[in-house]
């Protein structure tokens, strides 16, 4: 029997993630209906679902059953969604458009958006802590919680965001820019791959060094491609304001390396990701396909 086409698997896992996310956020009505509506708006309002699909792809490659991966897949997407809500706020990037529609604080109000982001962050750890939603041994769930907390906090994404804000109007070296984006963008992508591996037990632990190298390469490539799209794609294509980074003087790979240099960097990172999967036992076709998608996507 032929293996499923990676693009078809990607679409199937996107649908699975969407369904599980929809189950995770429900409206209870009463005084919380506005908050829960804002959480749904932020979490279910489109998106490529790259991070949850990476959880599924790495876990399945190592033999983890899908039901063991639903919790971590949803958890990492909750963190991603919360970060976008807060990133768009007036005190941060002050954006009006996300995924082709008004940002959460524009659709609701600033206070509600802040609370929705806070609630989504808490929900992520509830999903990992629940043995019903994440039915893996307690020790593995604890390690997952630790992994996601490090990736989301000051040692990861939030730390990178702080560096990003401090870098506005400044010139950064390539090493400084890389460090910032390994934290701001790459840490959560790496966590997604690691969470999938942890759900696979001992086999996943053995594969972690190679999977971390893969995830670090695609995490940085994702940001390089974002920087390329910020100057080559339209607002309609991207679903967010084109040229927003340049408008506020943020350092990017394009401003540092030029457009051709940034494209060469993305391709180099793509090769590193593919090389990292060499000799990894299991079906890595989707992981390879995702690496290619990340450097060739148009939004």
C-alpha positions, 0 to 999 in steps of 0.5 A, a space after each residue: 500500500 502506498 504511503 499517503 501523500 505528504 500534502 494530503 497528510 498535512 491537510 488531514 492533520 490541519 483538520 484534526 488540529 482544528 477540530 481538537 482546538 474547537 473542542 478545547 475552547 468552548 463557550 460557557 455563556 454567562 459573564 464569560 461569553 465575551 472572553 470565550 468569544 475572543 479566545 475562539 476568535 484568536 484561536 480558530 480564526 484561520 492560520 496554517 497550523 504549522 506548529 500542531 502539525 509538527 507535533 503530529 509529524 514528529 510524533 507519528 514518525 517515531 510511532 506515537 499514536 495520534 491520540 497521544 499527540 492531540 494535547 501537545 498539538 493543541 497546547 503549542 497552538 494555544 501559546 502561538 495564538 496568545 502570542 499573536 494577540 499580545 504581539 498585535 497590541 498597541 503597546 507591542 507592534 500595534 497591528 490592525 490586521 491578522 490573518 486577513 481580518 481585524 486583530 483581536 483587540 480591534 474586534 473586541 477591545 484591548 482589555 478583552 484581548 489581553 485577557 484572552 491571551 492570558 487565558 489561552 496561555 493558561 489553557 495550553 498548560 491545562 491541556 498538557 497536564 490532563 491525563 485525559 487530553 494527553 494520555 501519556 505517562 505523568 513523567 512525560 507530561 511533566 517534561 512536556 510542560 517544562 519544555 513548553 514553559 521554557 519555549 514560551 517564557 523569558 528563555 524563549 519566545 518572550 525573551 526574543 520579543 523583548 530583544 525585538 522591541 529593544 532592537 527597533 531602530 538599531 542595527 544588529 549583526 547577523 549573530 544578534 539577529 539569529 539569536 533573537 529569532 531563535 528565541 522569538 520564532 524558533 523556540 516554539 517551533 522547536 518545542 512543537 517537534 520535541 513535544 511530539 518526540 516526547 509523546 513517543 517514549 524512549 524512541 523519541 528520546 533517542 531521536 531528540 538530538 537530530 530532531 532538535 537540529 531539524 527544528 532549529 533549522 526550520 524555526 530560523 528558516 520560518 523567520 527568514 521567509 517571513 522577512 522575505 514575504 514582508 517585502 515581496 508579498 502583498 497585504 492581501 496575500 499575507 493577511 497582515 500589513 505588508 512592510 510593517 517591520 520596515 515601517 517601524 525600523 525593525 532589523 530583518 534578514 532582508 535589511 541585513 543580507 539583502 533579498 538574494 542573501 536572505 533567500 540563500 540563507 533560507 535555502 541553506 537552512 532548508 538543507 540543514 533541516 533535511 540533513 538532520 533527518 538522515 538515518 532517522 528511523 521512521 516515516 519522515 516524509 511529512 517532516 521533509 515536506 514541511 521543511 520545503 513548505 516553510 521556505 517556499 510558502 507565499 503567506 
